[in-house]
Amino acid sequence: MSVKNEKHALEKWMDAQKGNPGFEIALRKLISFACSEWYRRENLVTIAPEEALARVLATNLPEYPLGKWLDSPARFAPEIADFCERTKVDPLPEALKGGVPTLLDLRGVVCPNNSMRSRLVMSGLPDGAELEIYLDDGSPIENVPGALVADGHVVKKRQKKEGFWSISVVKRPVRV
């Protein structure tokens, strides 16, 4: 903030929009566009908002818990506003400078948030990309593969490991 106790324009907008239908959807879109702008500013390359969000979400950066924020955006509106402001000036973390994510660790994420996060990440991947997803036993391993198959993706492998499951999913080509 430039003046003590003065709110950013984004925070003022959020305060005015709280409680409106579609507010949480708008916050989710805002995060994805901030992620895209972060990549553009740092790499001078434009990445679709869905792909940028998929990369940041899959990387699971502790300082930016996007998964938690996306699960309940209205509750984390101040954090989302801060994130959007920080992506304008903070350098892109080293962990995000690689290519498309190949691992999504959803251990400890409760249903239905793990299905939502896996679908978000898959939507941002290029056609044919393969993603390994770690899931807890119980509802997550029972529900996430089915949700991804319902979206048209292919679950290539499902393997029990020590205390969790690993599934390998291939993104289906988009059909018009």
Number of C-alpha atoms within 10 A of each C-alpha: 9 7 7 6 7 10 12 15 11 16 16 12 12 19 12 10 15 14 11 8 9 11 16 20 12 15 21 20 16 16 24 23 19 22 27 23 22 24 22 16 16 16 12 10 12 13 18 17 20 20 22 27 26 25 26 22 25 26 20 17 14 7 7 15 16 25 21 15 18 22 18 14 21 21 14 16 20 15 16 26 21 14 19 20 15 13 19 15 11 12 12 17 10 7 12 17 12 8 8 19 22 16 16 23 18 22 16 12 17 13 14 13 18 25 20 17 23 22 17 18 21 28 18 20 23 15 14 14 15 22 22 19 23 23 27 20 13 11 13 23 22 12 14 23 22 15 15 21 15 10 14 15 21 18 18 11 11 16 10 14 10 5 9 17 18 20 20 18 23 22 22 20 12 10 5 3
